[in-house]
Amino acid sequence: MFKQFIDKVSGGEWYLITSLWIFLVFFIIVGIMLIRSNKNHIAYMSRLPLTDEKND
């Protein structure tokens, strides 16, 4: 199916290369954000559903 699409569209290989680069850049940015994130905030958010704190 994808091969037929690429064969019919002129310059179809550029669509594949561009989509690959967008995919890689997105996950590299997410990885960098994850590494640089505040570890205390992540720990707090992971415990949040399990705590019985009432904020009255």
N, C-alpha and C positions, 0 to 999 in steps of 0.2 A: 504494500500500500504506500509506504513512504517513498520507495524507489520510484514508483509511478509519478508521485507528486514532484519529486526532484527532477525527474527526466522531463516533465512537461513545463516546468517553470525555468525560464532562462536565468542563469546565475543561482540556481537552487543550492549549490554547495555553499554559497555565502550565507544562506539562511541557516544551514547546519552549523557552520563555524561560528556565526554570531550567536546563535542560541547556546552553543557550548560555552562560549566566553561569558555570556550573561549568567549562566548557571554557575560557572566556576567563581566569578567575581562575587556573586551573591553569597555563596557558601564561605568564601574566604572572609568577607566582611562580617558575616554572622559569627564565624569562628573567632575573629579578632574581638568582636564585641563581647563574646562569651568569656574570653580570657581576661579582658580588661574590666569586666563587671565587678561590682562590689560583692565580695563573698559573704559579708554579713547580711546583706539584703537577700541574697539567694537562700541563705540558711533560714532567715526569718520567714520567707515566703514558703519554704518547704515544710516548716512546722505549723504554718498558719491554720490549715484545716484540722489539725489534730489538737489544737489548744482549746481550752474552755474559758478563755478570757471574756469577760463581759465589760463592755465600755458604756456603762450607764451614767 
